[in-house]
Amino acid sequence: MTPTRRASLADLPLSGGGKKWTITSARQVLTETLRQAGIDSPEADARLLIAHALSLDRAALTTNSERLLRAEEIAAIDALAARRRKREPVSRILGQREFWSLPLRVSKDVLVPRPDTETLVEAALDFIGVARDRPLRILDIGTGSGALMLALLSELKNATGVATDISAAAIEVARGNAKHLGLSARCGFVVCDIAAGVSGPFDLIVSNPPYIEHGAIAALDPEVRDYDPALALDGGPDGLDAYRAIADEAPRLLAPGGRLIVELGAGQEPAVRALFTKAGMTVADARPDLAGIPRALSASLAPQLRHDQDAMRPA
């Protein structure tokens, strides 16, 4: 007996003797369609996609759950569902992702900010401690959507920052997010490789660099492999190219008493620790993310290196 294929919304008759779709019934069918496509969170994704198609927030979606859908609304839902079935991330379909409670626009040119990256924000704020009112100077290397920089500026009201990225398109996304959040006046944006042409000193340097081994990219989940920009993923043959470049630049950019905090991939702590130590920095234990994986590695200038830099500064 041949199994019956579950139809998408657009496959079913919308009028006459056909089925009438409500928001609730559409959510049920879309949830099952996404589940059969191997999506990990079909129920949540169905809710978000339908809310987006209908321009409703979560409360309105519930309040109007038994409202009948018009043909054009069903077509809009089905178009979004088709994209998700191809494993395009919901955040990319919606064009927005929340990070540190900030709504950030995302495009094909930037990584979708992950919750794991909030570990860097936590580590930075712990380092700053009670001195949040200081006029700190922050550098974000490889800013992408601007997530790290904008999260920090939202917490540190007297801080200013410089955000760099090798991608001009990514810088435009970050600049737009800064403007939308009202933070443009406190942040500059530079298109460059790592921090070429950027002058220190900075009290805080943060970075979520590309750290996936080149040969491992093909095995990533489709949501990452097929939709995140390669520039933001590819860390070279061993995944450490960006860390080497940051280690080369950090000593000239860090202020005495400043802190460098970088995101790590799983299992990378020993190798990155060795690179930063070789560059003359003192490295602290990495802060774990919610899964217990060492995620945020912090380093500062070693005492002798700080002394040498101070001696080189003009009187």
TORBANU-316381 format. One line per field, with one value per residue (C-alpha): residue number from 1; x, y, z. Coordinates in nm, 3 decimals, padded with zeros to 5 digits. Each point is the difference from the previous one (the first is absolute). Layout:
<recs>
nr <- [NUM / ...]
px <- [X / ...]
py <- [Y / ...]
pz <- [Z / ...]
</recs>
This chain:
<recs>
nr <- [1 / 2 / 3 / 4 / 5 / 6 / 7 / 8 / 9 / 10 / 11 / 12 / 13 / 14 / 15 / 16 / 17 / 18 / 19 / 20 / 21 / 22 / 23 / 24 / 25 / 26 / 27 / 28 / 29 / 30 / 31 / 32 / 33 / 34 / 35 / 36 / 37 / 38 / 39 / 40 / 41 / 42 / 43 / 44 / 45 / 46 / 47 / 48 / 49 / 50 / 51 / 52 / 53 / 54 / 55 / 56 / 57 / 58 / 59 / 60 / 61 / 62 / 63 / 64 / 65 / 66 / 67 / 68 / 69 / 70 / 71 / 72 / 73 / 74 / 75 / 76 / 77 / 78 / 79 / 80 / 81 / 82 / 83 / 84 / 85 / 86 / 87 / 88 / 89 / 90 / 91 / 92 / 93 / 94 / 95 / 96 / 97 / 98 / 99 / 100 / 101 / 102 / 103 / 104 / 105 / 106 / 107 / 108 / 109 / 110 / 111 / 112 / 113 / 114 / 115 / 116 / 117 / 118 / 119 / 120 / 121 / 122 / 123 / 124 / 125 / 126 / 127 / 128 / 129 / 130 / 131 / 132 / 133 / 134 / 135 / 136 / 137 / 138 / 139 / 140 / 141 / 142 / 143 / 144 / 145 / 146 / 147 / 148 / 149 / 150 / 151 / 152 / 153 / 154 / 155 / 156 / 157 / 158 / 159 / 160 / 161 / 162 / 163 / 164 / 165 / 166 / 167 / 168 / 169 / 170 / 171 / 172 / 173 / 174 / 175 / 176 / 177 / 178 / 179 / 180 / 181 / 182 / 183 / 184 / 185 / 186 / 187 / 188 / 189 / 190 / 191 / 192 / 193 / 194 / 195 / 196 / 197 / 198 / 199 / 200 / 201 / 202 / 203 / 204 / 205 / 206 / 207 / 208 / 209 / 210 / 211 / 212 / 213 / 214 / 215 / 216 / 217 / 218 / 219 / 220 / 221 / 222 / 223 / 224 / 225 / 226 / 227 / 228 / 229 / 230 / 231 / 232 / 233 / 234 / 235 / 236 / 237 / 238 / 239 / 240 / 241 / 242 / 243 / 244 / 245 / 246 / 247 / 248 / 249 / 250 / 251 / 252 / 253 / 254 / 255 / 256 / 257 / 258 / 259 / 260 / 261 / 262 / 263 / 264 / 265 / 266 / 267 / 268 / 269 / 270 / 271 / 272 / 273 / 274 / 275 / 276 / 277 / 278 / 279 / 280 / 281 / 282 / 283 / 284 / 285 / 286 / 287 / 288 / 289 / 290 / 291 / 292 / 293 / 294 / 295 / 296 / 297 / 298 / 299 / 300 / 301 / 302 / 303 / 304 / 305 / 306 / 307 / 308 / 309 / 310 / 311 / 312 / 313 / 314 / 315]
px <- [00.000 / 00.144 / 00.013 / -00.198 / 00.222 / -00.084 / -00.101 / 00.127 / -00.258 / 00.010 / -00.073 / -00.347 / -00.318 / -00.077 / -00.363 / -00.311 / -00.012 / 00.364 / 00.146 / -00.002 / 00.324 / 00.016 / 00.319 / -00.009 / -00.048 / 00.269 / 00.243 / -00.077 / 00.060 / 00.312 / 00.142 / -00.043 / 00.142 / 00.313 / 00.032 / -00.003 / 00.271 / 00.228 / -00.024 / 00.101 / -00.254 / -00.302 / -00.261 / 00.191 / 00.103 / -00.358 / -00.120 / 00.272 / -00.053 / -00.377 / 00.027 / 00.241 / -00.219 / -00.304 / 00.186 / -00.129 / 00.182 / -00.023 / -00.295 / -00.199 / 00.075 / -00.164 / -00.292 / -00.082 / 00.068 / -00.336 / 00.001 / -00.035 / 00.295 / -00.032 / 00.151 / 00.283 / 00.087 / 00.023 / 00.223 / 00.228 / 00.023 / 00.076 / 00.278 / 00.170 / -00.047 / 00.168 / 00.308 / 00.014 / -00.034 / 00.318 / 00.160 / 00.026 / 00.013 / -00.310 / 00.204 / 00.110 / -00.355 / -00.120 / 00.306 / 00.051 / 00.151 / -00.005 / 00.335 / 00.042 / -00.365 / 00.085 / -00.179 / 00.266 / -00.052 / 00.182 / 00.072 / 00.182 / 00.320 / 00.018 / -00.016 / -00.325 / 00.104 / -00.009 / -00.090 / 00.346 / 00.157 / -00.178 / 00.260 / 00.252 / -00.225 / -00.032 / 00.377 / 00.061 / -00.249 / 00.150 / 00.344 / -00.125 / -00.185 / -00.126 / 00.192 / -00.276 / -00.014 / 00.360 / 00.058 / 00.127 / 00.126 / -00.105 / 00.112 / -00.211 / 00.199 / -00.214 / -00.320 / -00.245 / -00.344 / 00.157 / -00.140 / 00.289 / 00.076 / -00.361 / -00.075 / 00.295 / -00.085 / -00.356 / 00.137 / 00.289 / -00.155 / 00.326 / 00.195 / 00.093 / 00.106 / 00.153 / -00.137 / 00.190 / -00.084 / 00.165 / -00.344 / -00.134 / -00.349 / 00.023 / 00.111 / -00.309 / -00.220 / 00.177 / -00.021 / -00.373 / -00.053 / 00.190 / -00.217 / -00.322 / 00.105 / 00.106 / 00.366 / 00.159 / 00.149 / 00.216 / 00.130 / 00.213 / 00.021 / 00.307 / 00.032 / 00.334 / 00.167 / 00.003 / 00.108 / 00.226 / 00.024 / -00.184 / 00.182 / -00.018 / 00.007 / -00.324 / -00.118 / -00.192 / 00.039 / -00.260 / -00.026 / -00.204 / 00.238 / -00.040 / 00.119 / -00.135 / 00.267 / -00.028 / -00.042 / -00.281 / -00.230 / -00.162 / -00.120 / -00.173 / -00.376 / -00.166 / -00.124 / 00.365 / 00.179 / -00.243 / -00.104 / 00.277 / 00.264 / 00.317 / 00.216 / -00.150 / 00.047 / 00.328 / 00.287 / 00.252 / 00.144 / 00.007 / -00.263 / 00.259 / 00.091 / -00.203 / 00.133 / 00.358 / -00.079 / -00.171 / 00.296 / 00.231 / -00.210 / -00.121 / 00.322 / 00.009 / -00.373 / -00.063 / 00.027 / 00.192 / -00.251 / -00.222 / -00.155 / -00.031 / -00.294 / -00.052 / -00.257 / 00.129 / -00.120 / -00.036 / 00.341 / 00.200 / 00.094 / 00.350 / 00.110 / -00.128 / 00.142 / 00.341 / -00.020 / -00.085 / 00.264 / 00.263 / -00.104 / 00.092 / -00.345 / -00.128 / -00.297 / -00.281 / -00.222 / -00.266 / -00.357 / -00.237 / -00.327 / -00.327 / 00.102 / 00.322 / 00.224 / 00.291 / -00.128 / 00.151 / 00.378 / 00.143 / 00.356 / 00.187 / 00.345 / 00.266 / 00.168 / 00.327 / -00.182 / -00.203 / 00.321 / 00.159 / -00.304 / -00.012 / 00.367 / -00.067 / -00.287 / 00.087 / 00.029]
py <- [00.000 / 00.336 / 00.250 / 00.317 / 00.306 / 00.283 / 00.303 / 00.347 / 00.273 / 00.105 / -00.357 / 00.002 / 00.163 / 00.335 / 00.048 / -00.181 / -00.342 / 00.019 / 00.043 / 00.339 / 00.081 / 00.174 / 00.123 / -00.298 / -00.260 / 00.163 / -00.015 / -00.367 / -00.091 / 00.214 / -00.148 / -00.351 / 00.099 / 00.141 / -00.301 / -00.232 / 00.218 / -00.070 / 00.344 / -00.012 / 00.254 / -00.037 / 00.140 / 00.317 / 00.053 / -00.038 / 00.257 / 00.250 / -00.044 / 00.035 / 00.303 / 00.159 / -00.080 / 00.152 / 00.290 / -00.108 / -00.016 / -00.305 / 00.132 / 00.090 / -00.339 / -00.164 / 00.243 / -00.053 / -00.374 / -00.091 / 00.272 / -00.133 / 00.065 / 00.168 / -00.161 / 00.255 / -00.062 / -00.373 / 00.063 / 00.219 / -00.266 / -00.271 / 00.208 / 00.042 / -00.369 / -00.095 / 00.202 / -00.163 / -00.347 / 00.080 / 00.058 / 00.375 / 00.120 / 00.170 / 00.306 / 00.046 / -00.041 / 00.260 / 00.220 / 00.050 / -00.169 / 00.098 / 00.016 / 00.120 / 00.111 / 00.226 / -00.044 / -00.027 / -00.006 / -00.284 / -00.059 / -00.255 / 00.192 / -00.061 / -00.286 / -00.042 / 00.084 / -00.307 / -00.017 / -00.149 / 00.330 / 00.176 / -00.175 / 00.257 / 00.286 / -00.154 / -00.044 / 00.360 / 00.144 / -00.213 / 00.137 / 00.359 / -00.063 / 00.307 / 00.238 / 00.008 / 00.380 / 00.035 / 00.142 / -00.333 / -00.051 / -00.327 / -00.178 / -00.273 / -00.198 / -00.165 / 00.165 / -00.156 / 00.125 / 00.207 / -00.230 / 00.009 / 00.370 / 00.112 / -00.226 / 00.149 / 00.359 / -00.058 / -00.093 / 00.248 / 00.341 / 00.197 / -00.243 / 00.058 / -00.255 / -00.091 / -00.300 / -00.159 / -00.256 / -00.109 / 00.005 / 00.342 / -00.151 / -00.124 / 00.343 / 00.151 / -00.243 / 00.084 / 00.373 / -00.032 / -00.190 / 00.264 / 00.272 / -00.191 / -00.046 / 00.362 / -00.090 / 00.146 / 00.300 / -00.222 / -00.244 / 00.024 / -00.267 / -00.095 / -00.237 / -00.175 / -00.334 / -00.062 / 00.347 / 00.130 / 00.379 / 00.011 / 00.180 / -00.089 / -00.007 / -00.181 / -00.093 / -00.295 / -00.202 / -00.261 / -00.231 / -00.290 / -00.092 / -00.267 / -00.321 / -00.297 / -00.219 / 00.037 / -00.375 / -00.020 / 00.256 / -00.251 / -00.206 / 00.289 / 00.017 / 00.133 / 00.308 / 00.098 / -00.149 / 00.125 / 00.335 / 00.149 / 00.193 / -00.203 / 00.297 / -00.018 / -00.377 / -00.101 / 00.007 / -00.158 / -00.353 / -00.031 / 00.260 / 00.226 / 00.254 / 00.285 / -00.070 / 00.026 / 00.336 / 00.125 / -00.116 / 00.203 / 00.315 / -00.010 / 00.108 / 00.330 / 00.062 / -00.090 / 00.268 / -00.087 / -00.177 / -00.068 / -00.329 / -00.204 / -00.244 / -00.236 / -00.267 / -00.355 / -00.298 / -00.330 / -00.142 / 00.307 / 00.136 / -00.162 / 00.110 / 00.358 / 00.027 / -00.100 / 00.260 / 00.283 / -00.108 / -00.007 / 00.357 / 00.107 / 00.009 / -00.141 / -00.229 / -00.071 / -00.307 / -00.004 / 00.074 / -00.286 / 00.042 / -00.151 / -00.339 / 00.006 / 00.053 / 00.244 / 00.290 / 00.337 / 00.015 / 00.310 / 00.133 / 00.309 / 00.145 / -00.173 / 00.234 / 00.027 / 00.071 / 00.273 / 00.152 / -00.006 / 00.166 / 00.269 / 00.077 / 00.042 / 00.246 / 00.365 / 00.216]
pz <- [00.000 / -00.102 / 00.289 / -00.048 / -00.045 / 00.237 / -00.205 / 00.056 / 00.050 / -00.362 / -00.114 / 00.157 / -00.137 / 00.159 / -00.096 / -00.121 / 00.158 / 00.112 / 00.343 / 00.168 / 00.180 / 00.336 / 00.159 / 00.235 / -00.271 / -00.213 / 00.293 / 00.053 / -00.364 / -00.030 / 00.321 / -00.136 / -00.339 / 00.163 / 00.230 / -00.301 / -00.159 / 00.297 / 00.161 / 00.368 / 00.127 / -00.230 / 00.238 / 00.088 / -00.362 / -00.123 / 00.250 / -00.097 / -00.374 / 00.018 / 00.227 / -00.249 / -00.300 / 00.171 / 00.168 / 00.341 / 00.332 / 00.224 / 00.200 / -00.311 / -00.150 / 00.302 / 00.017 / -00.368 / -00.003 / -00.156 / -00.265 / -00.354 / -00.227 / -00.337 / -00.308 / -00.019 / 00.365 / -00.061 / -00.300 / 00.215 / 00.270 / -00.254 / -00.158 / 00.337 / 00.078 / -00.327 / 00.100 / 00.343 / -00.150 / -00.194 / 00.344 / -00.028 / 00.364 / 00.133 / 00.099 / -00.360 / -00.126 / 00.250 / -00.059 / 00.372 / 00.304 / 00.366 / 00.177 / 00.359 / -00.022 / -00.295 / -00.335 / -00.269 / -00.375 / -00.172 / -00.367 / -00.214 / 00.069 / 00.376 / 00.247 / 00.188 / 00.359 / 00.225 / 00.368 / 00.069 / -00.102 / 00.287 / 00.218 / -00.126 / 00.108 / 00.345 / 00.027 / -00.108 / 00.250 / 00.278 / -00.088 / 00.011 / 00.326 / 00.181 / -00.228 / -00.263 / 00.000 / -00.117 / -00.350 / -00.131 / -00.354 / -00.166 / -00.318 / -00.163 / -00.258 / -00.268 / 00.117 / -00.249 / 00.101 / 00.279 / 00.268 / 00.248 / -00.033 / 00.021 / 00.296 / 00.189 / -00.090 / 00.116 / 00.344 / 00.021 / -00.042 / -00.014 / -00.218 / -00.364 / -00.254 / -00.333 / -00.189 / -00.287 / -00.265 / -00.323 / -00.167 / -00.103 / -00.023 / 00.359 / 00.118 / -00.161 / 00.192 / 00.327 / -00.069 / -00.067 / 00.324 / 00.194 / -00.151 / 00.073 / 00.364 / 00.043 / 00.055 / -00.315 / 00.178 / 00.216 / -00.260 / -00.312 / -00.271 / -00.203 / -00.294 / 00.048 / 00.064 / 00.379 / 00.118 / -00.276 / 00.026 / 00.332 / 00.283 / 00.368 / 00.284 / 00.084 / 00.345 / -00.140 / -00.319 / -00.093 / -00.297 / -00.132 / -00.282 / -00.267 / 00.167 / -00.195 / -00.160 / -00.376 / -00.051 / 00.257 / -00.160 / -00.236 / 00.298 / 00.181 / 00.038 / -00.319 / 00.189 / 00.054 / -00.299 / -00.263 / 00.145 / 00.219 / -00.197 / -00.060 / 00.105 / 00.348 / 00.033 / -00.162 / 00.249 / -00.236 / -00.003 / 00.380 / 00.090 / 00.162 / -00.271 / 00.154 / 00.349 / -00.130 / -00.157 / 00.317 / 00.211 / -00.226 / 00.030 / 00.361 / 00.175 / -00.188 / 00.043 / 00.365 / 00.265 / 00.318 / 00.219 / -00.302 / -00.095 / -00.320 / -00.016 / -00.294 / -00.076 / -00.031 / -00.192 / 00.185 / 00.089 / -00.104 / 00.342 / 00.028 / -00.347 / 00.033 / 00.352 / -00.138 / -00.278 / 00.241 / 00.251 / -00.276 / -00.089 / 00.354 / 00.155 / 00.326 / -00.065 / 00.246 / 00.014 / -00.271 / 00.104 / -00.091 / -00.184 / 00.122 / -00.141 / 00.202 / -00.306 / 00.054 / -00.210 / 00.103 / 00.040 / 00.168 / -00.021 / 00.114 / -00.052 / 00.205 / 00.255 / -00.194 / -00.325 / 00.172 / 00.132 / -00.347 / -00.156 / 00.265 / -00.063 / -00.373 / 00.046 / -00.067 / 00.310]
</recs>
